[in-house]
Amino acid sequence: TTIFDFMEEVIKQNKELEKLHKELGSVAQSNATSIHPTGVGPSGPPTNAGSFIKSKGKATAGATKTKTIRSAIEKLKNTIKKMKG
C-alpha cells in the first residue's frame, strides 16, 4: 500500500461522508416542514421544527467542511506526485 492508495481511500470515504451530510440535511429539512395526518385532520408543522432546521444547518456545514478537507487532500496528493516526478 502506498501513500497514494491511502489518500485515495481517504478521498473515497470523504465523498461518502459528504453524501451522508447532505442526506441528513435533506431529512432534517423534510422533518421540519412535515405535516402528519391525525384523526381530526392534518397537524401543523412539528413543534420542534427549530431543532430540525439547526440539524440541517450543521449537516450543511459538515458537508462543506468535508468537501474542503477533500480538496486539500487532493491538492496535497497532486503536489506529492509532482515532487516524485
C-alpha positions, 0 to 999 in steps of 0.5 A, spaced: 500 500 500 502 506 498 501 513 500 497 514 494 492 508 495 491 511 502 489 518 500 485 515 495 481 511 500 481 517 504 478 521 498 473 515 497 470 515 504 470 523 504 465 523 498 461 518 502 461 522 508 459 528 504 453 524 501 451 522 508 451 530 510 447 532 505 442 526 506 441 528 513 440 535 511 435 533 506 431 529 512 432 534 517 429 539 512 423 534 510 422 533 518 421 540 519 416 542 514 412 535 515 405 535 516 402 528 519 395 526 518 391 525 525 384 523 526 381 530 526 385 532 520 392 534 518 397 537 524 401 543 523 408 543 522 412 539 528 413 543 534 420 542 534 421 544 527 427 549 530 431 543 532 430 540 525 432 546 521 439 547 526 440 539 524 440 541 517 444 547 518 450 543 521 449 537 516 450 543 511 456 545 514 459 538 515 458 537 508 462 543 506 467 542 511 468 535 508 468 537 501 474 542 503 478 537 507 477 533 500 480 538 496 486 539 500 487 532 500 487 532 493 491 538 492 496 535 497 496 528 493 497 532 486 503 536 489 506 529 492 506 526 485 509 532 482 515 532 487 516 524 485 516 526 478 
